[in-house]
Amino acid sequence: MAIAIEQGGKPGASMHAHEYLAFRLGNEEYGIDIRKVQELRGYDAVTGIANTPDFIKGVVNLRGIIVPIVDMRIKFNLSTPTYDQFTVVVVLNIGARVIGMVVDSVSDVINLDAGQVKPAPEFGSAVQTEYLIGLGTLDERMIILVDIDRLMSSSDMGLINALAQ
């Protein structure tokens, strides 16, 4: 089952607020710019591609487009992933490419203004800070905000460029 994501701001929303899709990887909550999200899909079988890194699970045919599927749990070394009814593939539009990103679950779309986003500290993390926008705070939640464009177009993900062409 796929869920289309309607893009665009809410009427009356602050021009400085940004919407993020919140999702879980392991015990942490992450967020990416909602404008990069095309749709959400349940995890289905993928066609494996030989000689790709472990985090590239393979490809799927999405309405005639061959889409590489990246398991972010493997990419960030967050234990052995399990695939269940909560596992979600977030289909992203990155530049001219369509990429699927496997996550443990998706929770909601959150709205953060500039005052709710703090710079990412320098710390030993699964996510290198160069790919972080910052840390978003919403009530008691802390969301790691990922610059998904920079991450997916980084040199270690360069194989995706070759697969997506």
PyMOL CGO cylinders between C-alpha atoms (Angstrom):
from pymol import cmd
from pymol.cgo import CYLINDER

trace = [
    CYLINDER, 0.00, 0.00, 0.00, 1.38, 3.42, -0.92, 0.3, 1, 1, 1, 1, 1, 1,
    CYLINDER, 1.38, 3.42, -0.92, 0.51, 6.73, 0.64, 0.3, 1, 1, 1, 1, 1, 1,
    CYLINDER, 0.51, 6.73, 0.64, 1.02, 9.84, -1.44, 0.3, 1, 1, 1, 1, 1, 1,
    CYLINDER, 1.02, 9.84, -1.44, 2.40, 12.86, 0.39, 0.3, 1, 1, 1, 1, 1, 1,
    CYLINDER, 2.40, 12.86, 0.39, 0.77, 16.17, -0.37, 0.3, 1, 1, 1, 1, 1, 1,
    CYLINDER, 0.77, 16.17, -0.37, 3.46, 18.80, -0.55, 0.3, 1, 1, 1, 1, 1, 1,
    CYLINDER, 3.46, 18.80, -0.55, 3.09, 22.42, 0.33, 0.3, 1, 1, 1, 1, 1, 1,
    CYLINDER, 3.09, 22.42, 0.33, 2.61, 24.49, 3.43, 0.3, 1, 1, 1, 1, 1, 1,
    CYLINDER, 2.61, 24.49, 3.43, -0.44, 24.81, 5.58, 0.3, 1, 1, 1, 1, 1, 1,
    CYLINDER, -0.44, 24.81, 5.58, -2.44, 28.03, 5.31, 0.3, 1, 1, 1, 1, 1, 1,
    CYLINDER, -2.44, 28.03, 5.31, -1.31, 30.51, 7.94, 0.3, 1, 1, 1, 1, 1, 1,
    CYLINDER, -1.31, 30.51, 7.94, 1.87, 28.58, 8.76, 0.3, 1, 1, 1, 1, 1, 1,
    CYLINDER, 1.87, 28.58, 8.76, 4.96, 30.60, 9.54, 0.3, 1, 1, 1, 1, 1, 1,
    CYLINDER, 4.96, 30.60, 9.54, 7.17, 31.25, 6.53, 0.3, 1, 1, 1, 1, 1, 1,
    CYLINDER, 7.17, 31.25, 6.53, 10.16, 30.26, 8.71, 0.3, 1, 1, 1, 1, 1, 1,
    CYLINDER, 10.16, 30.26, 8.71, 8.71, 26.93, 9.79, 0.3, 1, 1, 1, 1, 1, 1,
    CYLINDER, 8.71, 26.93, 9.79, 9.68, 23.74, 7.98, 0.3, 1, 1, 1, 1, 1, 1,
    CYLINDER, 9.68, 23.74, 7.98, 7.86, 20.44, 7.79, 0.3, 1, 1, 1, 1, 1, 1,
    CYLINDER, 7.86, 20.44, 7.79, 9.76, 17.21, 8.38, 0.3, 1, 1, 1, 1, 1, 1,
    CYLINDER, 9.76, 17.21, 8.38, 8.75, 13.58, 8.01, 0.3, 1, 1, 1, 1, 1, 1,
    CYLINDER, 8.75, 13.58, 8.01, 9.63, 11.93, 11.34, 0.3, 1, 1, 1, 1, 1, 1,
    CYLINDER, 9.63, 11.93, 11.34, 10.80, 8.30, 11.29, 0.3, 1, 1, 1, 1, 1, 1,
    CYLINDER, 10.80, 8.30, 11.29, 12.61, 5.84, 13.52, 0.3, 1, 1, 1, 1, 1, 1,
    CYLINDER, 12.61, 5.84, 13.52, 15.87, 4.00, 13.02, 0.3, 1, 1, 1, 1, 1, 1,
    CYLINDER, 15.87, 4.00, 13.02, 16.64, 1.83, 16.02, 0.3, 1, 1, 1, 1, 1, 1,
    CYLINDER, 16.64, 1.83, 16.02, 15.98, 3.84, 19.19, 0.3, 1, 1, 1, 1, 1, 1,
    CYLINDER, 15.98, 3.84, 19.19, 16.41, 7.25, 17.56, 0.3, 1, 1, 1, 1, 1, 1,
    CYLINDER, 16.41, 7.25, 17.56, 13.96, 9.52, 15.81, 0.3, 1, 1, 1, 1, 1, 1,
    CYLINDER, 13.96, 9.52, 15.81, 15.04, 11.26, 12.62, 0.3, 1, 1, 1, 1, 1, 1,
    CYLINDER, 15.04, 11.26, 12.62, 13.48, 13.84, 10.35, 0.3, 1, 1, 1, 1, 1, 1,
    CYLINDER, 13.48, 13.84, 10.35, 13.87, 14.77, 6.69, 0.3, 1, 1, 1, 1, 1, 1,
    CYLINDER, 13.87, 14.77, 6.69, 12.43, 17.63, 4.66, 0.3, 1, 1, 1, 1, 1, 1,
    CYLINDER, 12.43, 17.63, 4.66, 8.90, 16.59, 3.67, 0.3, 1, 1, 1, 1, 1, 1,
    CYLINDER, 8.90, 16.59, 3.67, 9.38, 18.22, 0.26, 0.3, 1, 1, 1, 1, 1, 1,
    CYLINDER, 9.38, 18.22, 0.26, 11.82, 15.42, -0.65, 0.3, 1, 1, 1, 1, 1, 1,
    CYLINDER, 11.82, 15.42, -0.65, 9.24, 12.70, 0.04, 0.3, 1, 1, 1, 1, 1, 1,
    CYLINDER, 9.24, 12.70, 0.04, 7.23, 11.34, -2.89, 0.3, 1, 1, 1, 1, 1, 1,
    CYLINDER, 7.23, 11.34, -2.89, 5.35, 8.58, -1.09, 0.3, 1, 1, 1, 1, 1, 1,
    CYLINDER, 5.35, 8.58, -1.09, 5.43, 5.95, 1.65, 0.3, 1, 1, 1, 1, 1, 1,
    CYLINDER, 5.43, 5.95, 1.65, 5.27, 2.24, 0.86, 0.3, 1, 1, 1, 1, 1, 1,
    CYLINDER, 5.27, 2.24, 0.86, 5.35, -0.98, 2.80, 0.3, 1, 1, 1, 1, 1, 1,
    CYLINDER, 5.35, -0.98, 2.80, 8.52, -3.02, 2.40, 0.3, 1, 1, 1, 1, 1, 1,
    CYLINDER, 8.52, -3.02, 2.40, 8.28, -5.50, -0.48, 0.3, 1, 1, 1, 1, 1, 1,
    CYLINDER, 8.28, -5.50, -0.48, 10.80, -7.89, -1.94, 0.3, 1, 1, 1, 1, 1, 1,
    CYLINDER, 10.80, -7.89, -1.94, 13.58, -6.24, -3.93, 0.3, 1, 1, 1, 1, 1, 1,
    CYLINDER, 13.58, -6.24, -3.93, 15.72, -7.48, -6.80, 0.3, 1, 1, 1, 1, 1, 1,
    CYLINDER, 15.72, -7.48, -6.80, 19.30, -7.75, -5.57, 0.3, 1, 1, 1, 1, 1, 1,
    CYLINDER, 19.30, -7.75, -5.57, 22.16, -6.27, -7.57, 0.3, 1, 1, 1, 1, 1, 1,
    CYLINDER, 22.16, -6.27, -7.57, 25.55, -8.01, -7.46, 0.3, 1, 1, 1, 1, 1, 1,
    CYLINDER, 25.55, -8.01, -7.46, 28.60, -6.23, -6.04, 0.3, 1, 1, 1, 1, 1, 1,
    CYLINDER, 28.60, -6.23, -6.04, 26.72, -3.46, -4.25, 0.3, 1, 1, 1, 1, 1, 1,
    CYLINDER, 26.72, -3.46, -4.25, 27.33, -2.40, -0.66, 0.3, 1, 1, 1, 1, 1, 1,
    CYLINDER, 27.33, -2.40, -0.66, 25.23, -4.19, 1.97, 0.3, 1, 1, 1, 1, 1, 1,
    CYLINDER, 25.23, -4.19, 1.97, 23.10, -1.10, 2.62, 0.3, 1, 1, 1, 1, 1, 1,
    CYLINDER, 23.10, -1.10, 2.62, 21.82, -1.14, -0.98, 0.3, 1, 1, 1, 1, 1, 1,
    CYLINDER, 21.82, -1.14, -0.98, 19.19, -3.87, -0.76, 0.3, 1, 1, 1, 1, 1, 1,
    CYLINDER, 19.19, -3.87, -0.76, 18.52, -3.85, -4.50, 0.3, 1, 1, 1, 1, 1, 1,
    CYLINDER, 18.52, -3.85, -4.50, 16.00, -2.24, -6.81, 0.3, 1, 1, 1, 1, 1, 1,
    CYLINDER, 16.00, -2.24, -6.81, 12.23, -2.22, -7.33, 0.3, 1, 1, 1, 1, 1, 1,
    CYLINDER, 12.23, -2.22, -7.33, 10.12, -1.28, -10.31, 0.3, 1, 1, 1, 1, 1, 1,
    CYLINDER, 10.12, -1.28, -10.31, 7.89, 1.59, -9.20, 0.3, 1, 1, 1, 1, 1, 1,
    CYLINDER, 7.89, 1.59, -9.20, 5.40, 2.33, -11.97, 0.3, 1, 1, 1, 1, 1, 1,
    CYLINDER, 5.40, 2.33, -11.97, 8.05, 1.87, -14.66, 0.3, 1, 1, 1, 1, 1, 1,
    CYLINDER, 8.05, 1.87, -14.66, 10.91, 3.57, -12.79, 0.3, 1, 1, 1, 1, 1, 1,
    CYLINDER, 10.91, 3.57, -12.79, 13.76, 1.43, -11.45, 0.3, 1, 1, 1, 1, 1, 1,
    CYLINDER, 13.76, 1.43, -11.45, 14.31, 2.65, -7.88, 0.3, 1, 1, 1, 1, 1, 1,
    CYLINDER, 14.31, 2.65, -7.88, 17.37, 1.71, -5.77, 0.3, 1, 1, 1, 1, 1, 1,
    CYLINDER, 17.37, 1.71, -5.77, 16.45, 0.76, -2.19, 0.3, 1, 1, 1, 1, 1, 1,
    CYLINDER, 16.45, 0.76, -2.19, 18.82, 1.84, 0.59, 0.3, 1, 1, 1, 1, 1, 1,
    CYLINDER, 18.82, 1.84, 0.59, 18.39, 0.37, 4.08, 0.3, 1, 1, 1, 1, 1, 1,
    CYLINDER, 18.39, 0.37, 4.08, 19.35, 3.21, 6.40, 0.3, 1, 1, 1, 1, 1, 1,
    CYLINDER, 19.35, 3.21, 6.40, 19.59, 0.85, 9.38, 0.3, 1, 1, 1, 1, 1, 1,
    CYLINDER, 19.59, 0.85, 9.38, 22.44, -0.98, 7.67, 0.3, 1, 1, 1, 1, 1, 1,
    CYLINDER, 22.44, -0.98, 7.67, 23.98, 2.28, 6.37, 0.3, 1, 1, 1, 1, 1, 1,
    CYLINDER, 23.98, 2.28, 6.37, 24.12, 3.69, 9.92, 0.3, 1, 1, 1, 1, 1, 1,
    CYLINDER, 24.12, 3.69, 9.92, 25.23, 0.36, 11.50, 0.3, 1, 1, 1, 1, 1, 1,
    CYLINDER, 25.23, 0.36, 11.50, 22.14, 0.15, 13.71, 0.3, 1, 1, 1, 1, 1, 1,
    CYLINDER, 22.14, 0.15, 13.71, 22.08, -3.60, 14.43, 0.3, 1, 1, 1, 1, 1, 1,
    CYLINDER, 22.08, -3.60, 14.43, 20.55, -6.24, 12.22, 0.3, 1, 1, 1, 1, 1, 1,
    CYLINDER, 20.55, -6.24, 12.22, 17.38, -4.95, 10.59, 0.3, 1, 1, 1, 1, 1, 1,
    CYLINDER, 17.38, -4.95, 10.59, 14.12, -6.82, 10.78, 0.3, 1, 1, 1, 1, 1, 1,
    CYLINDER, 14.12, -6.82, 10.78, 11.40, -6.48, 8.18, 0.3, 1, 1, 1, 1, 1, 1,
    CYLINDER, 11.40, -6.48, 8.18, 7.89, -6.46, 9.61, 0.3, 1, 1, 1, 1, 1, 1,
    CYLINDER, 7.89, -6.46, 9.61, 4.53, -4.72, 9.20, 0.3, 1, 1, 1, 1, 1, 1,
    CYLINDER, 4.53, -4.72, 9.20, 6.01, -1.47, 10.54, 0.3, 1, 1, 1, 1, 1, 1,
    CYLINDER, 6.01, -1.47, 10.54, 8.96, -1.34, 8.11, 0.3, 1, 1, 1, 1, 1, 1,
    CYLINDER, 8.96, -1.34, 8.11, 8.47, 1.49, 5.63, 0.3, 1, 1, 1, 1, 1, 1,
    CYLINDER, 8.47, 1.49, 5.63, 10.11, 2.50, 2.37, 0.3, 1, 1, 1, 1, 1, 1,
    CYLINDER, 10.11, 2.50, 2.37, 10.19, 6.28, 2.06, 0.3, 1, 1, 1, 1, 1, 1,
    CYLINDER, 10.19, 6.28, 2.06, 10.34, 7.08, -1.66, 0.3, 1, 1, 1, 1, 1, 1,
    CYLINDER, 10.34, 7.08, -1.66, 12.45, 10.21, -2.13, 0.3, 1, 1, 1, 1, 1, 1,
    CYLINDER, 12.45, 10.21, -2.13, 13.03, 12.66, -4.96, 0.3, 1, 1, 1, 1, 1, 1,
    CYLINDER, 13.03, 12.66, -4.96, 16.70, 13.60, -4.77, 0.3, 1, 1, 1, 1, 1, 1,
    CYLINDER, 16.70, 13.60, -4.77, 17.66, 15.85, -7.66, 0.3, 1, 1, 1, 1, 1, 1,
    CYLINDER, 17.66, 15.85, -7.66, 16.54, 14.01, -10.79, 0.3, 1, 1, 1, 1, 1, 1,
    CYLINDER, 16.54, 14.01, -10.79, 16.62, 10.60, -9.06, 0.3, 1, 1, 1, 1, 1, 1,
    CYLINDER, 16.62, 10.60, -9.06, 14.03, 8.55, -7.20, 0.3, 1, 1, 1, 1, 1, 1,
    CYLINDER, 14.03, 8.55, -7.20, 15.46, 6.56, -4.27, 0.3, 1, 1, 1, 1, 1, 1,
    CYLINDER, 15.46, 6.56, -4.27, 13.78, 4.33, -1.71, 0.3, 1, 1, 1, 1, 1, 1,
    CYLINDER, 13.78, 4.33, -1.71, 14.94, 4.57, 1.92, 0.3, 1, 1, 1, 1, 1, 1,
    CYLINDER, 14.94, 4.57, 1.92, 14.05, 1.73, 4.33, 0.3, 1, 1, 1, 1, 1, 1,
    CYLINDER, 14.05, 1.73, 4.33, 13.29, 2.82, 7.91, 0.3, 1, 1, 1, 1, 1, 1,
    CYLINDER, 13.29, 2.82, 7.91, 11.89, 1.02, 10.98, 0.3, 1, 1, 1, 1, 1, 1,
    CYLINDER, 11.89, 1.02, 10.98, 8.71, 3.11, 11.07, 0.3, 1, 1, 1, 1, 1, 1,
    CYLINDER, 8.71, 3.11, 11.07, 7.27, 6.50, 10.20, 0.3, 1, 1, 1, 1, 1, 1,
    CYLINDER, 7.27, 6.50, 10.20, 5.54, 8.45, 12.96, 0.3, 1, 1, 1, 1, 1, 1,
    CYLINDER, 5.54, 8.45, 12.96, 4.24, 11.77, 11.64, 0.3, 1, 1, 1, 1, 1, 1,
    CYLINDER, 4.24, 11.77, 11.64, 4.90, 15.06, 9.90, 0.3, 1, 1, 1, 1, 1, 1,
    CYLINDER, 4.90, 15.06, 9.90, 6.20, 17.70, 12.29, 0.3, 1, 1, 1, 1, 1, 1,
    CYLINDER, 6.20, 17.70, 12.29, 6.42, 21.44, 11.90, 0.3, 1, 1, 1, 1, 1, 1,
    CYLINDER, 6.42, 21.44, 11.90, 9.55, 23.11, 13.36, 0.3, 1, 1, 1, 1, 1, 1,
    CYLINDER, 9.55, 23.11, 13.36, 10.44, 26.77, 13.32, 0.3, 1, 1, 1, 1, 1, 1,
    CYLINDER, 10.44, 26.77, 13.32, 14.01, 28.05, 13.40, 0.3, 1, 1, 1, 1, 1, 1,
    CYLINDER, 14.01, 28.05, 13.40, 13.94, 28.41, 17.20, 0.3, 1, 1, 1, 1, 1, 1,
    CYLINDER, 13.94, 28.41, 17.20, 13.22, 24.70, 17.60, 0.3, 1, 1, 1, 1, 1, 1,
    CYLINDER, 13.22, 24.70, 17.60, 16.28, 23.60, 15.59, 0.3, 1, 1, 1, 1, 1, 1,
    CYLINDER, 16.28, 23.60, 15.59, 19.64, 23.57, 17.39, 0.3, 1, 1, 1, 1, 1, 1,
    CYLINDER, 19.64, 23.57, 17.39, 23.01, 23.02, 15.70, 0.3, 1, 1, 1, 1, 1, 1,
    CYLINDER, 23.01, 23.02, 15.70, 24.23, 19.43, 15.76, 0.3, 1, 1, 1, 1, 1, 1,
    CYLINDER, 24.23, 19.43, 15.76, 27.00, 18.92, 18.32, 0.3, 1, 1, 1, 1, 1, 1,
    CYLINDER, 27.00, 18.92, 18.32, 30.22, 17.25, 17.29, 0.3, 1, 1, 1, 1, 1, 1,
    CYLINDER, 30.22, 17.25, 17.29, 29.87, 13.73, 18.65, 0.3, 1, 1, 1, 1, 1, 1,
    CYLINDER, 29.87, 13.73, 18.65, 30.70, 10.18, 17.70, 0.3, 1, 1, 1, 1, 1, 1,
    CYLINDER, 30.70, 10.18, 17.70, 27.46, 9.11, 16.05, 0.3, 1, 1, 1, 1, 1, 1,
    CYLINDER, 27.46, 9.11, 16.05, 26.18, 6.72, 13.46, 0.3, 1, 1, 1, 1, 1, 1,
    CYLINDER, 26.18, 6.72, 13.46, 25.33, 9.79, 11.38, 0.3, 1, 1, 1, 1, 1, 1,
    CYLINDER, 25.33, 9.79, 11.38, 28.26, 11.97, 10.47, 0.3, 1, 1, 1, 1, 1, 1,
    CYLINDER, 28.26, 11.97, 10.47, 27.47, 15.56, 11.47, 0.3, 1, 1, 1, 1, 1, 1,
    CYLINDER, 27.47, 15.56, 11.47, 28.18, 16.85, 7.95, 0.3, 1, 1, 1, 1, 1, 1,
    CYLINDER, 28.18, 16.85, 7.95, 24.86, 15.25, 6.94, 0.3, 1, 1, 1, 1, 1, 1,
    CYLINDER, 24.86, 15.25, 6.94, 22.90, 16.81, 9.80, 0.3, 1, 1, 1, 1, 1, 1,
    CYLINDER, 22.90, 16.81, 9.80, 20.85, 19.98, 9.68, 0.3, 1, 1, 1, 1, 1, 1,
    CYLINDER, 20.85, 19.98, 9.68, 20.60, 19.98, 13.46, 0.3, 1, 1, 1, 1, 1, 1,
    CYLINDER, 20.60, 19.98, 13.46, 18.51, 18.66, 16.31, 0.3, 1, 1, 1, 1, 1, 1,
    CYLINDER, 18.51, 18.66, 16.31, 14.84, 19.53, 16.38, 0.3, 1, 1, 1, 1, 1, 1,
    CYLINDER, 14.84, 19.53, 16.38, 12.99, 19.78, 19.67, 0.3, 1, 1, 1, 1, 1, 1,
    CYLINDER, 12.99, 19.78, 19.67, 9.24, 19.34, 19.89, 0.3, 1, 1, 1, 1, 1, 1,
    CYLINDER, 9.24, 19.34, 19.89, 7.81, 19.02, 23.40, 0.3, 1, 1, 1, 1, 1, 1,
    CYLINDER, 7.81, 19.02, 23.40, 9.78, 16.12, 24.93, 0.3, 1, 1, 1, 1, 1, 1,
    CYLINDER, 9.78, 16.12, 24.93, 10.94, 14.79, 21.56, 0.3, 1, 1, 1, 1, 1, 1,
    CYLINDER, 10.94, 14.79, 21.56, 14.39, 15.28, 20.08, 0.3, 1, 1, 1, 1, 1, 1,
    CYLINDER, 14.39, 15.28, 20.08, 14.56, 14.63, 16.34, 0.3, 1, 1, 1, 1, 1, 1,
    CYLINDER, 14.56, 14.63, 16.34, 17.83, 14.27, 14.42, 0.3, 1, 1, 1, 1, 1, 1,
    CYLINDER, 17.83, 14.27, 14.42, 17.31, 16.33, 11.26, 0.3, 1, 1, 1, 1, 1, 1,
    CYLINDER, 17.31, 16.33, 11.26, 19.14, 14.83, 8.27, 0.3, 1, 1, 1, 1, 1, 1,
    CYLINDER, 19.14, 14.83, 8.27, 20.13, 16.70, 5.12, 0.3, 1, 1, 1, 1, 1, 1,
    CYLINDER, 20.13, 16.70, 5.12, 18.92, 13.87, 2.90, 0.3, 1, 1, 1, 1, 1, 1,
    CYLINDER, 18.92, 13.87, 2.90, 20.21, 15.54, -0.29, 0.3, 1, 1, 1, 1, 1, 1,
    CYLINDER, 20.21, 15.54, -0.29, 23.79, 15.67, 1.03, 0.3, 1, 1, 1, 1, 1, 1,
    CYLINDER, 23.79, 15.67, 1.03, 23.62, 12.17, 2.47, 0.3, 1, 1, 1, 1, 1, 1,
    CYLINDER, 23.62, 12.17, 2.47, 22.21, 10.48, -0.64, 0.3, 1, 1, 1, 1, 1, 1,
    CYLINDER, 22.21, 10.48, -0.64, 24.57, 12.31, -2.99, 0.3, 1, 1, 1, 1, 1, 1,
    CYLINDER, 24.57, 12.31, -2.99, 27.69, 11.73, -0.85, 0.3, 1, 1, 1, 1, 1, 1,
    CYLINDER, 27.69, 11.73, -0.85, 30.65, 9.90, -2.33, 0.3, 1, 1, 1, 1, 1, 1,
    CYLINDER, 30.65, 9.90, -2.33, 30.06, 6.71, -0.32, 0.3, 1, 1, 1, 1, 1, 1,
    CYLINDER, 30.06, 6.71, -0.32, 26.54, 6.57, -1.78, 0.3, 1, 1, 1, 1, 1, 1,
    CYLINDER, 26.54, 6.57, -1.78, 27.86, 7.27, -5.28, 0.3, 1, 1, 1, 1, 1, 1,
    CYLINDER, 27.86, 7.27, -5.28, 26.84, 3.81, -6.41, 0.3, 1, 1, 1, 1, 1, 1,
    CYLINDER, 26.84, 3.81, -6.41, 23.25, 5.00, -6.26, 0.3, 1, 1, 1, 1, 1, 1,
    CYLINDER, 23.25, 5.00, -6.26, 24.07, 7.45, -9.04, 0.3, 1, 1, 1, 1, 1, 1,
    CYLINDER, 24.07, 7.45, -9.04, 25.09, 4.58, -11.26, 0.3, 1, 1, 1, 1, 1, 1,
    CYLINDER, 25.09, 4.58, -11.26, 22.02, 2.47, -10.36, 0.3, 1, 1, 1, 1, 1, 1,
    CYLINDER, 22.02, 2.47, -10.36, 19.55, 5.31, -10.86, 0.3, 1, 1, 1, 1, 1, 1,
    CYLINDER, 19.55, 5.31, -10.86, 20.68, 6.22, -14.36, 0.3, 1, 1, 1, 1, 1, 1,
]
cmd.load_cgo(trace, "trace")
